Amino acid sequence: MPDQFWSAAECAKPMKPFDICPNCAGQGTVHYVVSTENRTFKGETFIVPVQYFSCERCKESFQTMEMEDSLVKAREMYWAKSRIARSGD
């Protein structure tokens, strides 16, 4: 079973909306999406938050530089869990 070390507040950061899709130039077709996915790091699976934009016209999804990569988040969760486990020894 995946471990979960994040709160809904982490995913609720407001993102600036896109008026035009950078892939197909569709106007008003880009939506902000918040979801979760399972990511594995060093053999352990974590449920991590993902944020991205998705265009309903061309079906492409993309992230901005402000959005954290889900694998980076899984790595942080792994190290946080490892520190907790070591401190209990």
Disulfide bonds with the S-S distance in Angstrom:
none
